[in-house]
Amino acid sequence: MVSEESKTLKVKNICKTFETINGKIEALRDISFEIPEASCTVIGGENGSGKSLLTAIIAGLEQADSGKVISYAKPGLVFQEAETQILGETPREDIAFGPKNLKWEKERISKAVDTALKKTALTEKADFPARFLSGGEKRKLAAACMIAMDLPIIILDEPYANLDYGGVRQINALIKDLKKEGKTLIILTHEIEKCLGLADKFIVLFKGKKVFDDTPDKALKLNLEQWNIKNPLTSYTSIEDLVW
């Protein structure tokens, strides 16, 4: 039986260095934090701050030089370029790919696929050519694949990149639904004004270091510009407004 204490994703002292022709670059420097089960955490920071690299390490796609990740479940990762994750000709085929590889029974696969399509509002596009989906729909499809396999931890890397207002709304509607279901969500973005109102916890990375780890309301009282993050309250009036 898993204890309540162990149902926390723990990142401990993660370090990652790269060798370049100009010497070593410390991409991640002693990063530590904890993310409770069934919470939504936004990890913010400018491009190049180490967000995507850290995500890859958490998801097990990249090795840290030192430190460790302790998780109660395997995280699922939705890449910024979601089309690179699409393996099926249609959303239905794509969502079924993972369960089929796990050798699930046909009836179980069909039920999981239908449930994932419904939760991501893709039922009407189930047999539509996946390559013709919009950017927001492709990201929802990538998330649907995680939902079908009932992954309890879902990471979204820059989910709002290159999306119009409607696409952002689609992604946030999905995030809200997944929160209600008790999924643990990690959102990496430099566009915090689009989602900070959904977060229980806010972490900021700057030049490979963790510089903030607390609640969003406390962050908005600080000078976020020191980390090259525009304070969204210059355009919005309260934390509750920070959801598109």
Protein Blocks (a to p, Z undefined) as FASTA:
>chain_A
ZZfklmcccdehiacddddfkbccdfbghiacdddehiacddeddehilmmmmmmmmnop
accfbdcdddfbdcddddfblmlmpmbfbfklmmmmmmmmnopafklmmmmmmmmmmmno
pmmmmmgcfklpcfklmmmmmmmmmmmnopabdcdehklgoiafklmmmmmmmmmmmmmn
opacddddfblmlmmmmpfbdcddeehiafbdcdfklmmmpcfklnopacfklmbmbfkl
mcZZ
